[in-house]
Amino acid sequence: MNLQRRTSASFIACGTLLALVYLATLAVADLPELYVQLLTTLCYVLLGAAMLLSALFNHSREFNVLLVTGLSFWSIQAVFWRLGGTLAEADVLFACICVLLPFNFVLHTLLLERGILTSHGLGRLGATAIQLALLIWLVDKHAETISPFVLYQPFRDDAFALSAMPQVGLISVALGLLIVVVQSLRRPSTLQNGYLFAFVAVALGLHFARSEPVAALLFAAAPLLIITAVVLNSHNLAYLDDLTGLPSRRALQEALMTLGKRYAIAMVDIDHFKKINDRHGHDVGDQVLRMVAAQIRRTPGSRAFRYGGEEFAVLFAGKNADETYMHLDSLRARIASTPFVLRRHFRPRKRPTQPRPRRANKTITVTISVGVAQKRLQHSLAPEEVLKSADEALYRAKGSGRNRVMRASPQ
């Protein structure tokens, strides 16, 4: 599974989870008070768990937006829901939250990840503390002064009355969501998908803020989406190779345990890879690894893994070495016959006014060596032993001149 597929899978997972939570809001609108309290408690528990998980993985962006979301939810619960009818400043406080919460989502999605307990991370926490202090001071001392601004209604459309948010808050949420969506398109990732849908959940929570159980459930969805994204991202880091998009060696160890009684294992190594790195640089080496991985992935009936360095493992369930030889030799020939074009390092920033004579792109030839071993029904060899036999066949292939496929002795 490559990076694009992983990102798409996380987008679908987070989107489905939020859709399910939204459907659940239809059943909680008329909950008894006891269950509403349990729902708000659940929101705080999920916020705490998500913040702890973000801290463990040193994700300052998620940690900070969860902190701001938790403070906002507590303020809405303590003031807007409990004292909204008796405290004039409640509407002003809620309107300020509708402006500041999207601002924080936008701010943290634009900043680079620099950790939590670093100077940048502590600066983010300091900015959150300053916002909190400023908000308390403004609402407590100058509520009447800022009320005309945060409660201003530029539009006279009754449709805006359907939302609990004031019009300035709706505009802030809409602009913030647009920026986060654009950032998600520019830099798609599993964490960014969770971040995006968490923002949508919070925006819906503000929209339905007149209903405490509905808003509490939607606010609880935000940390749940962050948890989902962090877990999926950590799984990808542990089981998938970021450079080639292939499953990693850890995933291979688990896959070996699921093989049946008849299978073949091939070990693939890029010939003279160190020379490619030394002569053309590690960027070219990375491009070669990605190219070879893409070719291996196309091998019929196989599961490919990045074993380490320039070495790959390929599993063929239900096949023997003879049945896989044709596919592996076709892979070897395909890579050897495809010239690898080197990208130029220096290109002019501006297009030249006069056309320059075309130069032939420099190419290099990339080849691979392959060793393949098999497991038969009547033998009790462990998968690791078959893998070792394939590795020994690979070294025989390299010792015999490279750019060839060698079978191990029958196992």
ABEGO torsion letter per residue (X at the ends): XBAAAAAAAAAAAAAAAAAAAAAAAAAAAABBAAAAAAAAAAAAAAAAAAAAAAAAAGBAAAAAAAAAAAAAAAAAAAAAAAAAAABAAAAAAAAAAAAAAAAAAAAAAABBBAEAABAAAAAAAAAAAAAAAAAAAAAAAAAAAAAAAAABBABABAAAAABABBAAAAAAAAAAAAAAAAAAAABBBAAAAAAAAAAAAAAAAAAAAABAAAAAAAAAAAAAAAAAAAAAAAAAAAABBAAAGBBBAAAAAAAAAABBABBBBBBBBBBGAAAAAAAAEAAAAAAAAAAAAAAAAABBGBBBBBAEEABBBBBBBGBBAAAAAAAAAAAAAAAAABBBBBBBABBBABBBABBBBBBBBBBBBBBBBBBBBBBBAABABBAAAAAAAAAAAAAAAAAAGEGBBBBBBBX
